[in-house]
Every structure is written in C-alpha cells, then in structure tokens.
C-alpha cells in the first residue's frame, strides 16, 4: 500500500511540475543506498542552494532527509520532507519538490552509474531537483510600441457642443473640457445657465 501511495504521489508531482525548474544538485550520501534492497528514506548533504517550497530554501551544507521511490530503470527518486540546519535543528515541511538520481559525481563531473545502484555513505552523487519558483504577485506587462498603441479608456465627447452645451451663448469663454464653472472657477455641471451668465468674469 505504501508503494502505491508513493507512486501516486510521484505522478502528482510530475503532473504539476510545470511551476518548477530542474536543477542538478551535488549531494553527499549520509546513509547507504543499495539498489537490491533500497531503503524507504535517505539522508544527504546538499552542495548548493535549492528552493523546495514557496517559503523554504535548502542552503548548501544542510542535511536533508527524504523518502525514496524506486524507479523502473533501477534509479530512484528523492522526496525531501525535512532538513537539519547548521544549528542541528531539524525542520519538517510538506514537499513541493522532488529529485531524481542523475548519476555519480566523479572529478566534479556527473557520470552514469551501473545497475544495481549502490551508494555508500560519504559518496558524492547528483540529484536532479525540480526547483519550486516562489509565488509572485502578478505584474503588469510592459507595453510595447508607440504611445498611440495604448488604449485610452477615458470618455471623450464626440463634439465640442456635447461637452460645452452653452458655448454658443458664451463666445468669449476660453476653450475648455469643462462644461460649466461656478464663481470659484470650479467645475460644476449642475450650474444653471443663468448663473453662468451672471459671472461676468467668464465673458472677458
């Protein structure tokens, strides 16, 4: 039953892995792995920083514990569930990332391993992590092209008369987008025409 649940979890991780980026991470085995009798869990020391959840980064030098899922090709997948920091404090977390065995590390190069796979404590190998990208607020896309390509959502009257319905009665009124004004030179669309005519300052 545990193997079925592990396989189901791996399929879900693979299905929803579009929000993650693959990254080869060098690690050092802190426990043995024997392909003929694989363990259910394993501990490794990571050799570079890796983002495994929206909030958690495994820093270089952290010891990471993870669940082992054996693959059909004889390799395994590593699902981290806790880490031990530099103060020897262990923190558990819900995994959002997983890793697959990428090969042994020899002279700073990743080389293929022969089956059955055997990794001893202290040996270096590489895990191909799906690095989770932190959630970010949606950003406004940059507008390309000229200024005329930008859509203007403000209302623009079709004619001057529709914007200045009394302009024919006030030939001396300077052109403006405001239909009427009060005595303080403020926009007041509800002001009656008679009040406007009494404000001689507009007739200059």
C-alpha positions as CSV (number, residue, x, y, z in Angstrom):
1,X,0.0,0.0,0.0
2,X,2.9,2.4,0.8
3,X,4.4,1.7,-2.6
4,X,1.1,2.5,-4.3
5,X,0.8,5.8,-2.4
6,X,4.4,6.7,-3.1
7,X,3.9,6.1,-6.8
8,X,0.7,8.1,-6.8
9,X,2.5,11.0,-5.1
10,X,5.2,10.9,-7.7
11,X,2.7,11.0,-10.5
12,X,1.0,14.1,-9.0
13,X,4.4,15.8,-8.5
14,X,5.2,15.2,-12.1
15,X,1.8,16.3,-13.4
16,X,2.0,19.6,-11.5
17,X,5.7,20.3,-12.0
18,X,5.2,23.0,-14.6
19,X,5.8,25.7,-11.9
20,X,9.2,24.3,-11.1
21,X,12.6,24.3,-12.8
22,X,15.0,21.4,-13.0
23,X,18.4,21.8,-11.3
24,X,21.3,19.3,-10.8
25,X,22.4,19.5,-7.2
26,X,25.6,17.7,-6.0
27,X,24.9,15.9,-2.7
28,X,26.9,13.6,-0.4
29,X,25.2,10.5,1.0
30,X,24.8,10.5,4.7
31,X,23.4,6.9,4.7
32,X,23.8,3.9,2.4
33,X,21.6,3.1,-0.6
34,X,21.6,-0.4,-2.0
35,X,19.5,-1.0,-5.2
36,X,18.8,-4.6,-4.4
37,X,17.4,-3.6,-1.1
38,X,16.5,0.1,-1.3
39,X,15.8,2.0,1.9
40,X,12.5,3.8,2.5
41,X,14.3,7.0,3.4
42,X,17.7,8.5,2.9
43,X,19.8,11.5,4.2
44,X,22.0,13.6,2.0
45,X,24.0,16.8,2.4
46,X,23.3,19.3,-0.3
47,X,26.1,21.0,-2.2
48,X,24.1,24.0,-3.4
49,X,21.1,26.1,-2.6
50,X,17.7,24.7,-3.7
51,X,14.2,26.1,-3.4
52,X,11.9,23.2,-2.3
53,X,8.7,25.1,-1.2
54,X,7.4,28.6,-1.6
55,X,9.0,29.5,1.7
56,X,11.9,27.1,2.2
57,X,15.3,27.2,0.7
58,X,17.7,24.3,1.5
59,X,21.1,26.0,1.8
60,X,24.4,24.5,0.9
61,X,25.6,22.3,3.7
62,X,22.1,21.4,5.0
63,X,21.4,17.7,5.7
64,X,18.2,16.8,4.0
65,X,16.1,13.7,4.7
66,X,13.8,12.4,2.0
67,X,11.6,9.5,1.1
68,X,12.9,7.1,-1.6
69,X,10.8,5.9,-4.5
70,X,12.4,3.3,-6.7
71,X,12.1,3.9,-10.5
72,X,11.7,1.3,-13.2
73,X,15.1,2.0,-14.7
74,X,16.8,1.0,-11.5
75,X,17.4,4.5,-10.2
76,X,15.4,6.3,-7.5
77,X,13.5,9.5,-6.8
78,X,14.1,11.5,-3.6
79,X,11.2,13.4,-2.0
80,X,12.6,15.7,0.8
81,X,10.5,16.1,3.9
82,X,12.8,17.6,6.5
83,X,16.2,19.4,6.8
84,X,18.8,19.9,9.5
85,X,20.3,23.4,9.6
86,X,23.7,24.5,10.8
87,X,22.5,24.6,14.4
88,X,21.5,20.9,14.3
89,X,17.8,21.9,14.3
90,X,15.5,19.7,12.2
91,X,12.5,21.2,10.5
92,X,9.8,19.2,8.7
93,X,7.9,20.5,5.7
94,X,5.3,19.5,3.2
95,X,7.3,18.7,0.0
96,X,6.5,20.7,-3.2
97,X,9.6,19.4,-5.0
98,X,11.3,16.1,-5.7
99,X,14.5,14.9,-7.2
100,X,15.7,12.0,-9.4
101,X,19.1,10.3,-9.4
102,X,21.2,11.9,-12.1
103,X,24.5,10.0,-11.7
104,X,27.6,9.7,-9.6
105,X,29.9,12.7,-9.2
106,X,33.5,11.9,-10.2
107,X,36.1,14.7,-10.5
108,X,33.3,17.3,-10.5
109,X,31.5,15.6,-13.4
110,X,28.3,13.6,-13.4
111,X,28.8,10.1,-14.7
112,X,26.3,7.3,-15.3
113,X,26.0,4.6,-12.7
114,X,25.7,0.9,-13.4
115,X,22.8,-1.2,-12.1
116,X,22.2,-2.4,-9.5
117,X,22.9,1.0,-8.0
118,X,24.9,1.2,-4.8
119,X,25.8,4.4,-2.9
120,X,27.9,4.3,0.2
121,X,27.9,6.8,3.0
122,X,30.3,9.7,2.0
123,X,30.0,9.1,-1.7
124,X,29.0,12.1,-3.9
125,X,26.3,11.9,-6.5
126,X,23.8,14.3,-8.2
127,X,20.1,14.7,-7.8
128,X,18.1,16.5,-10.4
129,X,15.7,18.7,-8.4
130,X,12.6,20.3,-9.6
131,X,13.2,23.7,-8.0
132,X,9.9,25.4,-6.9
133,X,9.6,29.0,-8.0
134,X,8.4,31.4,-5.2
135,X,4.9,32.8,-5.7
136,X,5.0,36.4,-7.0
137,X,2.3,39.0,-7.4
138,X,1.1,39.4,-10.9
139,X,3.0,42.1,-12.6
140,X,1.8,44.5,-15.3
141,X,3.2,43.5,-18.7
142,X,5.4,46.1,-20.4
143,X,3.6,47.9,-23.2
144,X,5.4,47.8,-26.5
145,X,5.1,50.1,-29.4
146,X,4.2,53.7,-29.6
147,X,2.1,55.8,-27.3
148,X,-0.8,55.6,-29.7
149,X,-0.9,51.9,-29.2
150,X,-2.0,52.3,-25.7
151,X,-5.8,52.2,-25.3
152,X,-7.3,55.3,-23.7
153,X,-10.2,54.2,-21.6
154,X,-11.3,57.8,-20.7
155,X,-14.5,59.1,-22.2
156,X,-14.1,61.7,-25.0
157,X,-17.2,63.5,-26.3
158,X,-17.9,63.3,-30.0
159,X,-18.2,67.0,-30.5
160,X,-17.4,70.2,-28.7
161,X,-21.1,71.1,-28.4
162,X,-21.7,67.9,-26.5
163,X,-19.0,68.9,-24.0
164,X,-19.8,72.6,-23.9
165,X,-23.6,72.8,-24.5
166,X,-23.7,76.5,-23.7
167,X,-20.6,77.5,-25.7
168,X,-22.7,79.2,-28.4
169,X,-24.1,81.6,-25.7
170,X,-20.6,82.4,-24.4
171,X,-18.4,83.2,-27.3
172,X,-15.8,84.8,-25.0
173,X,-15.3,81.7,-22.8
174,X,-11.9,80.1,-23.3
175,X,-11.9,76.6,-24.8
176,X,-12.0,74.0,-22.0
177,X,-13.1,70.4,-21.5
178,X,-15.3,71.5,-18.6
179,X,-18.9,72.2,-19.5
180,X,-19.7,74.8,-16.8
181,X,-18.0,76.7,-14.0
182,X,-19.0,78.2,-10.7
183,X,-17.9,81.5,-9.3
184,X,-14.8,79.9,-7.9
185,X,-13.7,78.7,-11.3
186,X,-14.5,75.1,-10.3
187,X,-16.3,72.5,-12.5
188,X,-20.0,72.4,-11.7
189,X,-22.0,70.6,-14.4
190,X,-25.3,71.2,-12.5
191,X,-25.0,75.0,-12.6
192,X,-27.9,76.7,-14.5
193,X,-27.1,78.8,-17.5
194,X,-28.4,82.0,-15.8
195,X,-25.9,81.7,-13.1
196,X,-23.1,81.3,-15.6
197,X,-24.2,84.4,-17.5
198,X,-24.1,86.4,-14.2
199,X,-20.4,85.6,-13.7
200,X,-19.0,88.4,-15.9
201,X,-15.5,87.1,-15.3
202,X,-16.2,84.4,-17.9
203,X,-17.3,86.9,-20.5
204,X,-13.9,88.6,-20.9
